[in-house]
Amino acid sequence: MEKLSVQEEEAMQAIWQCTEGYIKDFLDAMPEPKPPYTTLASTVKNLERKEFVTSKKIGNSFRYKAAIKEEEYKKRFMNGFVSDYFDNSYKNLVAFFAKDKKISATDLKEIINLIENPKP
């Protein structure tokens, strides 16, 4: 899976939020400052080329829909991130945040509880 740019990720967030829709729908769902309509349209076309979204022509417009679920993207992104920056070790990732005091002992206990008692 090709890595998305920040601009593409922002567009995907709007698409996931809307489920499906037109460029204007996605633009309305985006936070300020919103990109120009034409910029967002180009970004969505790039996402379609990268197979992150699909389109259906309706009249003179295209209706877009995510081709990949947000959860799937997050999993792939995190796997790549951990692989690239933490030697494919989630332990190293957690240790990094613990050393930098970005995660508390309470947070770690909650994580351990989630690991020991997974919910289906």
N, C-alpha and C positions, 0 to 999 in steps of 0.2 A: 504494500500500500504506500502510495506516494505521500510524503509529509505535506501538510497544509501550511500555508503562510498564515500569519496573524489575521490578515484581511479575509482569507478564505475561512478560517475558523470562526470568525465573527459572523460571516454570512451563514455558515452551517448552523450556528447557534440559533439564528433567526428562523432558518428553515425547520429545524427540529421543534422550535417553539410553535410554529404555525402548522406543523405536520405536512402541509402542502399548500401551494398557492402561487400567486403571481409575484413578480418583482416588487410591485407596490406593497403587497402584504408583508413581504420580508423587510422592506424598508421601514414600514410602520412599526415593526416589532423590534427594530434595532435601537439601541440607546444613542443618546446624543454624544458627540457630534455624529450625525448620520452621514454616510458617504453620498456622493451625488448618485442619482438614479442610474446614469450610464456606467459609472464605476461598479456599482453593485451588479448590474446586468452582465457586465464583462466577467466579473468574479464568478457569478453563477454559471455562466457558459464554461468557464475554466473548470468549475466543479463538475459539470456534466462531462466534459472531456476526460477528466480524471476518474469518472464513474462514481462520484459521490452522490450525484443527483440524477434523476431521470426527468424527461420532459414529455409532455403530451400537447400537441398543437390543438388549440381550440379557437376557431376563427382565425384572427390575425395575431393571436397571442399564444404564449407558451405557459402552461401550468407545470410547475416543478414540484418534485417530491424527493425526499431523501432516499437514496438507494442503500444507505448504511445506517443502522441505528446508532444513536448517540452512545449507548453503552458499549457497543462493539468498537467504535472509534476510540473511546477512552481506554479500553483494554489494549488495543493495538498501540496507541500512543504511549501509554505507560510502559508497556513491555519494551518498546524501542528506547524510551527515555532511560529506563533502568539499565538496559543493555549498554547504551552509549555512554552513560555518565557514572554508573555504579557497578561496573563489571558484572552485569546481569544478576546482581544480588540485592534483594529487597532488604536484607539485613543491613547492608551498607547504606541504603537509602534512609532507613529509620535511624541508624547510628549518626548519619550526617545531620539530621534534624535534631536529634537528642544532644549532640555536641554543641550545636548552635543555639540550644535552648528554644527551639521552635516547636518542640513537642514536650508535654509534661509527663510526669510519672503517671498521673491520672489517665491521660490520653493513652499511654502505653498499656495500662491495665485494661482499658476498654478494648484496645486492639487485641490483646491476648484473649480476652473474653470472647470476642468475635471469632477468633481462630478456634478456640476450644469448643465453642457452642455455636456453630454456623446455623443460620436459618435458611431453610430451603427457598 
